[in-house]
Amino acid sequence: IKMTKIKSMTTIHGEVIWVGGSTPTVTLKLFTTGKQLSVRLPNKELATELAKRLYDFVGIKGSAVVEYETGDIVSFDATGITAYKGTRSDPASIFMSASSR
C-alpha cells in the first residue's frame, strides 16, 4: 500500500485574506509557500475573531492533511488560533512570540 497523504496536528502561519461563507472558513496566504489555503473553522466565533485580523498575520492550530510526496497541505481543519502577531518579513518573530510566553 502506497501512502499518498498524511494527517497530523500542526500550526500554520499566514496572512488572513478572506473570512466568511455559509460554513465558517478563512483563507490564508501561507508564509511557507505563498499559496492560498482555505481553512475550515470550528465555529462562527473563531471566524469573527479572524475577521478582526483581516490582512494581519496569524497562526492557526489544527489538523492538516499533507500530500506525502510534495509536502503540500491539501486541507486544514482549525482548532484555534495562536497568540502570534508577527509580520511576513520577519518569520523569526513566530519563534520569539512563542518563546516569550
GIJO-V501614 format. One record per helix or strand of 3 or more residues. SS is the DSSP state (@ for helix, = for strand). FROM is the first residue (numbers start at 1). LEN is the number of residues. Records with the same first field share a line. If there is no record, write none. Layout:
SS->FROM-LEN ; FROM-LEN
This chain:
=->5-16 ; 25-6 ; 36-5 ; 57-11 ; 73-9
@->44-8 ; 92-8
